[in-house]
Amino acid sequence: MSAPQVIDSFLDLLKKSELLSDERVLVATDRCRQANVASPLDAAALLVSDGLLTRFQAWQLLDGRFRGFYFGPYKVLELLGAGGMGCLYVAEEAETGRRVVLKVLTENHQSDTSMVARLKLEAQAGARLQHPNIVKTFAFQRIDDLYGDLHFVVMEFIEGISLEELIVANGPVPWPQACDFIRQAAAGLHHAHAAGVIHRDIKPANLLVTREGDVKILDFGLALLDSHEQEDADEFSLAMIFGHDCLGTADYIAPEQSYDSLAVDGRADIYSLGCTLYSMLTGKVPFPVASGSQVETSSEKLAGHRTRSMQPVREIAPDTPEQVAALIDHMTAKIAGDRFATAADVCRAFEPLAEHRPVNFNYQAILAARAKQARRRLSSRRRPAGQSGASRSSVTGSSPQPTAGSSATARSRAGETRIHSDTEREDSRFSRPAVARVDPLVALRSDAELPSVRLEPPPGQPGDTPPSDSASLPRLVPLAGGPPIVISGNRLLIGRDATCDAVIEAAHVSSRHCEICRVGGRWRIVDLASKNGMQVNGREAGVAWLRTGSCVTIAREFHFRFEEQAEHWFRTRWFKIGLAVAASAALYAAVQWLA
């Protein structure tokens, strides 16, 4: 169906979707009428804010879709991710109310017997494994859909952040905590290897960390299974059909796996785990290369793993103990026989060095960022241009991770900082205009927390009066050094686009990222639906007031201090104090003279 143009059409789609019971549809209808909403977008935002719909559900309805919300007994709540093989959804089980993750093959792969076999292999690999450091796999299911069979895997839902996201957000991980992450991952890998499962795609993106600091290995989509003839036949068939003699991720792949992915054992996972530790400690991938075509970049990285040595970890992260650096060298030896023999040996080696710590993160912000990136990928697939899944290279590349304290000025160039190799383009349907207001449409389409339209003035202090428009020249001072960004007017637009007032030429900065504007003599900053968000004084913020000394972080990498610099000397605090002292002295002298 086409996108609804009037509220009645939107409510009709809502009823057809069966997301809400008839009684709750009536509640939603009454709510929209009472609020006197003007459009389907306003109605959707209202129902999201009331908790009747999720953002994903509202987005689908606004696009005219009322099917696809149910996979058998599971109701889809949110879009969690999209890869080359399928989509990940957060779903709710009807009988128990339990939240799970569904990995569903994309539409163009549902009828592909080879891709169905690959998904089935992933489910079989996960079903063998029951370990606290591995995401559980519950079932592989097939249901009859309106357009044919639907295949999906049901997995455990973990409210966690991947190590990739953690590195991008916070920079390198402290070495004691990084050693603990590796210790836990090695324990999970030892269990998998003992069960005859080789992961073959260990990397930061496939290691989740909970708030308690517990590591969970996920995504056994490239797993190699042994001991079952039919499974071996399926694996061999996939290799022959797709040319998958080199499966893995170019930044973390073991040398022997880059030659033949079928002739590997657990030591290939140990190599990838060593590369993962290297990235955690340095904020860089082991063999960063200059940007080029994806094929050229991947080939150069594979050559690095096969023939070159990594830059010593202590040259990049000097605080890393020599013992930890030696363990990385042992794990990433070019010849498999020179590495640790088992993952259990790795676990024992890191145990005395590990320090278990909690991890702080905003899961809702992470979930929103994942969903936004997934929708971009799905949108790009719907375009005519592009190759089919069967003709793409099986090895995926990764871009260098950001390092802590990277410099940023008004026109700095930082290059790619996300690990993903996919070339992504801003989808105009989810961009917002550069204005300093927050409205329901923007809040819904941005995948951010729905902010309140009303912004209360910041709490004042005794004697703290708003400065007049001519009393200050505010500026953003880069903490890493460089010239400040002076705000000469009442508004400063920051982003990657050349039309912005302050341009940060980095791929992870949105075209129009955020805006600083003067409101009633005060300054506030507004996130313009950016893809990597902003923080004020270390906290995620959609809208915030700024004071002198406020720390502003853009796209999780570029750090500034906000300053309001007095324009006239006679308006400074010291001048006012001196004036008050002089007046007091004059008054005292006058009293003494009169006496």
C-alpha positions as CSV (number, residue, x, y, z in Angstrom):
1,M,0.0,0.0,0.0
2,S,1.0,3.6,-0.4
3,A,2.0,5.8,2.5
4,P,-1.0,7.1,4.4
5,Q,-1.9,10.7,3.7
6,V,-4.6,11.3,6.3
7,I,-4.9,10.1,9.9
8,D,-7.9,7.8,9.2
9,S,-5.7,5.9,6.7
10,F,-2.9,5.5,9.2
11,L,-5.3,4.2,11.8
12,D,-6.8,1.8,9.3
13,L,-3.3,0.4,8.6
14,L,-2.8,0.1,12.4
15,K,-6.0,-2.0,12.7
16,K,-5.0,-4.2,9.8
17,S,-1.5,-4.8,11.2
18,E,-3.1,-6.5,14.3
19,L,-0.3,-4.9,16.4
20,L,-2.9,-3.8,18.9
21,S,-6.1,-5.4,20.1
22,D,-9.4,-3.8,18.9
23,E,-9.8,-2.2,22.3
24,R,-6.3,-0.6,22.2
25,V,-7.0,0.6,18.6
26,L,-10.0,2.5,19.9
27,V,-7.8,3.9,22.7
28,A,-5.2,5.0,20.1
29,T,-8.0,6.5,17.9
30,D,-9.4,8.5,20.9
31,R,-5.9,9.6,21.9
32,C,-5.2,11.0,18.4
33,R,-8.6,12.8,18.4
34,Q,-8.1,14.3,21.9
35,A,-4.6,15.5,21.0
36,N,-6.0,17.0,17.7
37,V,-3.0,15.7,15.7
38,A,-2.7,17.1,12.2
39,S,-1.0,14.3,10.2
40,P,-0.2,10.6,10.2
41,L,3.4,11.5,11.2
42,D,2.1,13.4,14.3
43,A,-0.2,10.5,15.1
44,A,2.7,8.0,14.9
45,A,4.9,10.1,17.1
46,L,2.1,10.4,19.7
47,L,1.5,6.7,19.8
48,V,5.3,6.0,20.1
49,S,5.6,8.5,23.0
50,D,2.5,6.8,24.6
51,G,4.2,3.4,24.3
52,L,1.5,1.9,22.0
53,L,3.9,1.5,19.1
54,T,7.6,1.1,18.7
55,R,9.6,3.3,16.3
56,F,10.1,0.5,13.9
57,Q,6.4,-0.3,13.9
58,A,5.5,3.3,13.3
59,W,8.0,3.6,10.6
60,Q,6.6,0.6,8.7
61,L,3.0,1.9,9.0
62,L,4.0,5.3,7.8
63,D,5.5,3.6,4.7
64,G,2.1,1.9,4.1
65,R,3.2,-1.6,5.4
66,F,0.8,-3.5,7.6
67,R,2.3,-7.0,7.1
68,G,5.5,-8.4,8.3
69,F,5.1,-7.7,12.0
70,Y,4.7,-11.3,13.0
71,F,6.9,-14.3,12.4
72,G,4.9,-17.2,13.7
73,P,4.4,-16.6,17.5
74,Y,6.8,-13.7,17.5
75,K,5.8,-10.0,17.3
76,V,8.5,-7.8,15.9
77,L,9.4,-4.8,18.1
78,E,12.5,-3.2,16.6
79,L,14.9,-3.5,13.7
80,L,18.3,-4.4,15.3
81,G,20.6,-4.8,12.3
82,A,20.9,-5.7,8.6
83,G,23.8,-7.7,7.0
84,G,24.5,-9.3,3.7
85,M,22.5,-12.4,4.7
86,G,19.6,-11.2,6.7
87,C,18.0,-8.9,9.1
88,L,18.0,-9.0,12.9
89,Y,14.9,-8.0,14.8
90,V,14.0,-7.7,18.5
91,A,10.8,-9.6,19.0
92,E,8.4,-10.7,21.7
93,E,7.2,-14.2,22.2
94,A,3.4,-14.3,22.4
95,E,2.9,-16.9,25.1
96,T,5.7,-15.9,27.5
97,G,6.4,-12.3,26.7
98,R,10.1,-13.2,26.5
99,R,12.2,-10.9,24.3
100,V,14.3,-12.7,21.7
101,V,16.3,-11.8,18.6
102,L,15.2,-13.2,15.2
103,K,17.7,-13.5,12.3
104,V,15.6,-13.6,9.2
105,L,16.8,-14.1,5.7
106,T,16.2,-11.1,3.4
107,E,13.5,-11.4,0.7
108,N,15.9,-12.1,-2.1
109,H,17.6,-15.0,-0.1
110,Q,14.4,-16.7,1.2
111,S,14.2,-18.9,-2.0
112,D,17.9,-19.4,-2.2
113,T,18.6,-23.0,-1.0
114,S,22.3,-22.3,-0.4
115,M,21.5,-19.3,1.9
116,V,18.9,-21.3,3.7
117,A,21.5,-24.0,4.2
118,R,24.0,-21.4,5.6
119,L,21.3,-20.1,8.0
120,K,20.6,-23.7,9.1
121,L,24.3,-24.3,9.6
122,E,24.4,-21.3,11.9
123,A,21.5,-22.5,13.9
124,Q,23.0,-26.0,14.2
125,A,26.3,-24.5,15.4
126,G,24.5,-22.4,18.0
127,A,22.3,-25.2,19.2
128,R,25.5,-27.2,20.1
129,L,26.7,-24.5,22.4
130,Q,25.5,-23.8,26.0
131,H,28.0,-21.5,27.7
132,P,27.7,-18.2,29.7
133,N,30.0,-16.5,27.2
134,I,28.1,-17.4,24.1
135,V,24.7,-16.0,22.9
136,K,22.2,-18.9,23.1
137,T,20.5,-20.2,20.0
138,F,17.0,-21.5,20.7
139,A,15.6,-22.8,17.4
140,F,15.7,-22.8,13.6
141,Q,12.2,-22.2,12.3
142,R,10.3,-22.3,9.0
143,I,6.8,-20.8,8.6
144,D,4.5,-20.5,5.7
145,D,4.3,-16.8,4.6
146,L,1.9,-15.2,2.2
147,Y,4.7,-15.2,-0.4
148,G,6.3,-18.6,0.4
149,D,8.4,-20.2,3.1
150,L,10.2,-18.0,5.7
151,H,13.3,-19.2,7.5
152,F,14.7,-17.6,10.6
153,V,16.8,-18.4,13.7
154,V,15.6,-17.6,17.3
155,M,18.4,-16.4,19.6
156,E,18.9,-14.9,23.0
157,F,18.3,-11.2,23.5
158,I,21.3,-9.5,25.2
159,E,21.2,-5.9,26.2
160,G,24.8,-5.2,25.4
161,I,27.3,-3.1,23.5
162,S,29.7,-4.6,21.0
163,L,33.4,-4.1,21.5
164,E,33.4,-2.3,18.1
165,E,30.8,0.2,19.4
166,L,32.7,0.5,22.7
167,I,36.0,1.3,20.9
168,V,34.3,3.8,18.6
169,A,32.5,5.5,21.5
170,N,35.3,5.6,24.1
171,G,38.6,4.9,22.3
172,P,41.0,2.2,23.4
173,V,40.0,-0.1,26.3
174,P,42.2,-0.1,29.5
175,W,44.5,-3.1,29.3
176,P,43.3,-4.9,32.5
177,Q,39.7,-4.7,31.3
178,A,40.7,-5.7,27.7
179,C,42.5,-8.8,29.2
180,D,39.3,-9.7,31.0
181,F,37.3,-9.5,27.8
182,I,39.8,-11.7,26.0
183,R,39.8,-14.2,28.9
184,Q,36.0,-14.5,28.8
185,A,35.9,-14.8,25.0
186,A,38.6,-17.5,25.1
187,A,36.5,-19.5,27.6
188,G,33.6,-19.3,25.2
189,L,35.7,-20.3,22.3
190,H,37.2,-23.3,24.2
191,H,33.7,-24.6,24.7
192,A,32.8,-24.1,21.0
193,H,36.0,-25.8,19.8
194,A,35.4,-28.7,22.2
195,A,31.9,-29.0,20.6
196,G,33.4,-29.1,17.1
197,V,32.6,-25.5,16.1
198,I,35.1,-23.1,14.7
199,H,33.7,-19.5,14.6
200,R,35.9,-18.1,11.8
201,D,34.7,-14.5,12.3
202,I,35.9,-13.4,15.7
203,K,36.2,-9.6,15.7
204,P,35.1,-6.7,18.0
205,A,31.7,-6.5,16.3
206,N,30.9,-10.1,17.2
207,L,31.7,-9.7,20.9
208,L,29.0,-8.2,23.1
209,V,29.6,-6.8,26.5
210,T,26.8,-6.4,29.1
211,R,26.7,-3.6,31.8
212,E,28.2,-6.1,34.3
213,G,31.2,-6.6,32.0
214,D,30.3,-10.1,30.8
215,V,31.3,-11.0,27.3
216,K,29.0,-12.9,24.9
217,I,30.2,-14.3,21.5
218,L,27.6,-14.0,18.7
219,D,27.1,-14.5,15.0
220,F,28.1,-18.1,14.1
221,G,27.1,-17.3,10.5
222,L,30.5,-18.4,9.2
223,A,31.0,-21.3,11.7
224,L,32.7,-24.5,10.5
225,L,31.2,-27.7,12.0
226,D,32.7,-31.1,12.1
227,S,31.6,-34.7,12.7
228,H,28.4,-34.5,10.6
229,E,28.6,-35.7,7.0
230,Q,25.5,-33.7,5.9
231,E,26.8,-30.5,7.5
232,D,30.2,-31.0,5.8
233,A,28.4,-31.5,2.5
234,D,26.4,-28.3,3.0
235,E,29.6,-26.4,3.9
236,F,31.4,-27.8,0.8
237,S,28.5,-26.9,-1.4
238,L,28.5,-23.4,-0.2
239,A,32.2,-23.1,-0.9
240,M,31.7,-24.4,-4.4
241,I,28.7,-22.2,-5.2
242,F,30.0,-18.9,-3.9
243,G,33.7,-19.4,-4.2
244,H,34.0,-19.2,-0.4
245,D,37.5,-20.4,-0.2
246,C,38.3,-17.2,1.8
247,L,35.6,-16.5,4.4
248,G,36.1,-14.0,7.2
249,T,36.8,-10.3,7.9
250,A,39.9,-9.0,6.3
251,D,41.1,-7.0,9.4
252,Y,41.0,-10.1,11.7
253,I,41.4,-13.1,9.5
254,A,44.1,-15.7,10.2
255,P,46.7,-16.2,7.4
256,E,45.8,-19.9,6.8
257,Q,42.1,-19.0,6.7
258,S,42.7,-16.4,4.0
259,Y,44.1,-19.3,1.8
260,D,41.5,-22.0,2.6
261,S,38.7,-21.5,5.1
262,L,37.8,-25.2,5.2
263,A,41.3,-26.2,6.3
264,V,41.4,-24.4,9.7
265,D,41.1,-25.3,13.4
266,G,40.6,-23.4,16.6
267,R,44.0,-21.7,16.3
268,A,42.4,-19.5,13.5
269,D,40.0,-18.1,16.1
270,I,42.9,-17.5,18.5
271,Y,44.6,-15.4,15.8
272,S,41.5,-13.4,15.3
273,L,41.1,-13.0,19.0
274,G,44.7,-11.6,19.2
275,C,43.9,-9.1,16.5
276,T,40.8,-8.1,18.5
277,L,42.9,-7.5,21.6
278,Y,45.3,-5.4,19.4
279,S,42.3,-3.2,18.3
280,M,41.0,-2.8,21.9
281,L,44.4,-1.6,23.2
282,T,45.4,0.6,20.2
283,G,42.1,1.8,18.8
284,K,43.5,0.6,15.4
285,V,43.1,-2.4,13.2
286,P,46.3,-4.5,12.8
287,F,47.0,-3.6,9.2
288,P,45.4,-0.2,8.4
289,V,45.7,0.8,4.7
290,A,44.9,3.9,2.6
291,S,41.4,4.0,1.3
292,G,40.8,2.5,-2.1
293,S,38.4,0.1,-3.7
294,Q,37.0,-2.6,-1.4
295,V,38.8,-5.3,-3.4
296,E,42.2,-3.5,-3.3
297,T,41.9,-2.7,0.4
298,S,40.9,-6.3,1.3
299,S,43.8,-7.7,-0.8
300,E,46.3,-5.4,0.9
301,K,45.0,-6.4,4.4
302,L,45.2,-10.1,3.6
303,A,48.8,-9.6,2.4
304,G,49.5,-7.9,5.7
305,H,48.3,-10.9,7.7
306,R,50.2,-13.3,5.5
307,T,53.6,-11.6,5.2
308,R,53.9,-8.4,7.4
309,S,54.4,-7.7,11.1
310,M,52.0,-5.5,13.0
311,Q,53.2,-2.2,14.4
312,P,54.2,-3.1,18.0
313,V,51.4,-2.5,20.3
314,R,53.6,-0.7,22.8
315,E,54.5,1.9,20.2
316,I,50.8,2.9,20.0
317,A,49.8,2.2,23.6
318,P,52.9,2.6,25.8
319,D,51.1,1.7,29.0
320,T,50.5,-1.8,27.8
321,P,52.7,-4.2,29.9
322,E,55.4,-6.2,28.0
323,Q,53.7,-9.4,29.1
324,V,50.5,-8.4,27.4
325,A,52.3,-7.4,24.2
326,A,54.1,-10.8,24.2
327,L,50.8,-12.6,24.5
328,I,49.5,-10.7,21.5
329,D,52.6,-11.7,19.5
330,H,52.0,-15.4,20.6
331,M,48.4,-15.3,19.6
332,T,49.0,-13.7,16.2
333,A,52.0,-15.8,15.0
334,K,51.9,-16.3,11.2
335,I,52.2,-20.1,11.6
336,A,49.4,-21.8,13.4
337,G,51.8,-24.1,15.2
338,D,53.5,-21.2,16.9
339,R,50.3,-20.0,18.6
340,F,48.6,-21.2,21.7
341,A,47.5,-24.7,21.2
342,T,44.0,-24.2,22.6
343,A,41.7,-21.4,23.7
344,A,41.9,-22.8,27.2
345,D,45.6,-22.0,27.2
346,V,44.7,-18.4,26.2
347,C,42.2,-18.2,29.0
348,R,44.7,-19.4,31.6
349,A,47.4,-17.0,30.3
350,F,45.2,-13.9,30.7
351,E,43.5,-14.8,34.0
352,P,46.2,-13.2,36.2
353,L,46.2,-10.0,34.1
354,A,42.4,-9.6,33.9
355,E,40.4,-7.1,35.9
356,H,36.6,-7.5,35.7
357,R,34.8,-4.1,35.5
358,P,31.3,-2.9,34.8
359,V,30.7,-1.1,31.5
360,N,28.5,2.0,31.3
361,F,26.5,2.7,28.1
362,N,23.2,4.0,26.9
363,Y,21.5,1.0,25.4
364,Q,18.6,3.0,23.9
365,A,21.0,5.2,22.0
366,I,22.9,2.1,20.8
367,L,19.7,0.5,19.7
368,A,18.6,3.6,17.8
369,A,22.0,3.9,16.0
370,R,21.9,0.2,15.0
371,A,18.4,0.5,13.6
372,K,19.3,3.7,11.7
373,Q,22.3,2.0,10.1
374,A,20.2,-1.1,9.3
375,R,17.6,1.0,7.5
376,R,20.2,2.7,5.5
377,R,21.6,-0.6,4.3
378,L,18.1,-1.9,3.5
379,S,17.4,1.3,1.6
380,S,20.5,1.0,-0.5
381,R,19.6,-2.5,-1.4
382,R,16.3,-1.4,-2.9
383,R,18.2,0.8,-5.4
384,P,18.7,-0.7,-8.8
385,A,22.5,-0.2,-8.7
386,G,24.6,-2.8,-6.9
387,Q,25.6,-6.5,-7.2
388,S,23.7,-9.5,-6.1
389,G,24.8,-11.3,-3.0
390,A,26.2,-14.2,-4.9
391,S,28.7,-12.0,-6.7
392,R,30.1,-10.1,-3.8
393,S,33.5,-10.8,-2.2
394,S,33.2,-13.1,0.8
395,V,35.9,-11.2,2.7
396,T,34.7,-7.9,4.3
397,G,37.1,-5.1,5.0
398,S,37.2,-2.7,8.0
399,S,38.2,0.8,8.5
400,P,40.7,1.9,11.1
401,Q,39.3,2.6,14.5
402,P,39.5,6.1,16.0
403,T,42.2,6.8,18.4
404,A,41.6,8.7,21.7
405,G,42.3,12.4,21.7
406,S,42.2,12.8,17.9
407,S,42.5,16.5,16.9
408,A,39.5,18.3,15.5
409,T,39.1,21.9,14.3
410,A,36.6,23.7,12.2
411,R,37.7,22.0,9.0
412,S,39.6,18.9,10.1
413,R,39.7,15.7,8.2
414,A,39.6,12.6,10.2
415,G,38.6,10.0,7.6
416,E,36.6,6.9,8.3
417,T,36.4,5.8,12.0
418,R,33.7,3.1,11.9
419,I,34.9,-0.4,11.3
420,H,32.2,-1.2,8.7
421,S,33.4,-1.3,5.1
422,D,30.0,-0.7,3.6
423,T,29.7,2.6,1.7
424,E,26.7,4.3,3.2
425,R,24.8,7.3,2.1
426,E,22.5,9.6,4.1
427,D,18.8,8.7,3.4
428,S,17.0,12.0,3.0
429,R,13.9,10.5,4.6
430,F,15.7,10.4,7.9
431,S,17.5,13.7,7.8
432,R,16.2,16.8,9.4
433,P,16.5,20.5,8.5
434,A,19.0,22.7,10.3
435,V,16.6,24.3,12.7
436,A,16.8,24.7,16.5
437,R,13.4,23.3,17.2
438,V,12.3,19.8,18.1
439,D,9.1,18.4,16.6
440,P,7.4,15.0,16.7
441,L,8.3,14.2,13.1
442,V,12.0,14.8,13.6
443,A,11.9,12.9,16.9
444,L,10.3,9.9,15.3
445,R,12.4,9.8,12.1
446,S,15.7,10.4,13.9
447,D,15.6,7.2,16.0
448,A,16.7,9.2,19.0
449,E,14.9,9.5,22.3
450,L,11.7,11.4,21.9
451,P,12.7,14.8,23.5
452,S,10.2,17.2,25.0
453,V,9.3,20.1,22.9
454,R,9.5,22.4,25.9
455,L,13.0,23.4,27.1
456,E,13.1,24.9,30.6
457,P,15.6,27.6,31.4
458,P,18.7,26.3,33.2
459,P,18.7,26.8,37.0
460,G,20.1,30.2,37.9
461,Q,22.4,31.1,40.7
462,P,22.3,34.2,43.0
463,G,23.5,37.1,41.0
464,D,23.6,35.1,37.8
465,T,21.8,37.2,35.1
466,P,21.6,36.4,31.4
467,P,24.2,38.3,29.4
468,S,23.0,40.7,26.8
469,D,23.5,39.8,23.1
470,S,26.6,42.1,22.8
471,A,28.2,41.0,26.0
472,S,29.9,37.8,24.9
473,L,31.7,36.1,22.0
474,P,31.2,32.4,22.6
475,R,33.5,29.8,21.1
476,L,34.3,26.1,21.0
477,V,37.9,25.3,22.0
478,P,39.2,21.9,20.7
479,L,40.6,19.9,23.6
480,A,43.1,18.3,21.4
481,G,44.5,21.7,20.3
482,G,43.9,24.0,17.4
483,P,42.2,27.3,16.7
484,P,38.8,27.8,18.4
485,I,35.6,28.0,16.6
486,V,34.2,31.5,17.3
487,I,30.4,32.0,17.2
488,S,30.1,35.5,15.7
489,G,26.3,35.5,15.4
490,N,23.3,34.0,17.1
491,R,23.7,30.6,15.5
492,L,26.4,28.1,14.6
493,L,25.6,25.0,12.4
494,I,28.2,22.2,12.7
495,G,28.4,19.2,10.3
496,R,30.2,17.6,7.4
497,D,28.4,19.5,4.7
498,A,30.3,22.4,3.2
499,T,27.4,24.8,3.8
500,C,27.8,24.5,7.6
501,D,29.3,27.3,9.6
502,A,31.9,24.9,11.1
503,V,32.8,21.9,8.9
504,I,34.2,18.7,10.3
505,E,35.2,16.5,7.3
506,A,34.8,13.1,8.9
507,A,32.6,10.3,7.6
508,H,31.0,9.6,11.0
509,V,29.9,13.2,11.4
510,S,26.5,13.8,9.9
511,S,25.9,16.3,7.1
512,R,24.2,18.6,9.6
513,H,25.2,17.2,12.9
514,C,24.2,19.8,15.6
515,E,23.4,23.5,16.1
516,I,24.3,26.0,18.8
517,C,21.9,28.9,19.1
518,R,21.2,31.8,21.4
519,V,17.9,31.7,23.3
520,G,16.9,34.5,25.6
521,G,20.5,35.4,26.3
522,R,21.6,31.8,26.9
523,W,23.2,29.3,24.6
524,R,21.8,25.8,23.9
525,I,22.9,23.0,21.6
526,V,20.5,20.8,19.6
527,D,21.3,17.4,18.0
528,L,20.0,17.5,14.4
529,A,19.2,13.8,14.2
530,S,22.9,13.0,13.8
531,K,23.9,9.4,13.2
532,N,26.5,9.3,16.0
533,G,25.0,11.7,18.4
534,M,26.5,14.2,20.8
535,Q,27.4,14.4,24.4
536,V,27.4,17.3,26.8
537,N,29.5,16.9,29.9
538,G,29.8,13.1,29.3
539,R,26.1,12.5,28.8
540,E,24.1,11.8,25.7
541,A,22.0,14.8,24.9
542,G,19.4,15.8,22.3
543,V,19.0,19.3,23.6
544,A,21.1,20.9,26.3
545,W,22.1,24.3,27.8
546,L,25.7,25.4,27.6
547,R,27.7,27.3,30.2
548,T,31.3,28.3,30.3
549,G,33.3,25.2,30.8
550,S,30.7,22.8,29.3
551,C,32.4,19.9,27.4
552,V,30.8,19.1,24.1
553,T,31.6,15.8,22.2
554,I,30.5,15.5,18.6
555,A,30.2,12.0,17.0
556,R,31.9,10.5,20.0
557,E,35.4,11.6,18.9
558,F,35.6,15.4,18.6
559,H,35.9,17.1,22.0
560,F,35.4,20.8,22.7
561,R,35.1,23.2,25.6
562,F,32.4,25.9,25.4
563,E,33.6,29.3,26.5
564,E,31.8,32.7,26.8
565,Q,34.6,35.3,26.4
566,A,33.8,38.7,27.7
567,E,33.9,41.4,25.0
568,H,34.4,44.5,27.1
569,W,36.9,44.7,30.0
570,F,34.4,46.7,32.1
571,R,32.0,43.7,32.1
572,T,34.5,41.2,33.6
573,R,33.9,39.8,37.1
574,W,37.2,41.3,38.4
575,F,36.3,44.7,37.2
576,K,33.0,44.5,39.0
577,I,34.6,43.3,42.2
578,G,37.2,46.0,42.0
579,L,34.5,48.6,41.4
580,A,32.5,47.3,44.4
581,V,35.6,47.5,46.6
582,A,36.4,51.0,45.4
583,A,32.8,52.1,46.1
584,S,32.9,50.6,49.6
585,A,36.2,52.4,50.3
586,A,34.9,55.7,49.0
587,L,31.8,55.3,51.2
588,Y,33.9,54.5,54.2
589,A,36.1,57.5,53.6
590,A,33.0,59.8,53.2
591,V,31.6,58.5,56.5
592,Q,34.9,59.1,58.3
593,W,35.2,62.6,56.8
594,L,31.6,63.6,57.9
595,A,32.3,62.2,61.4
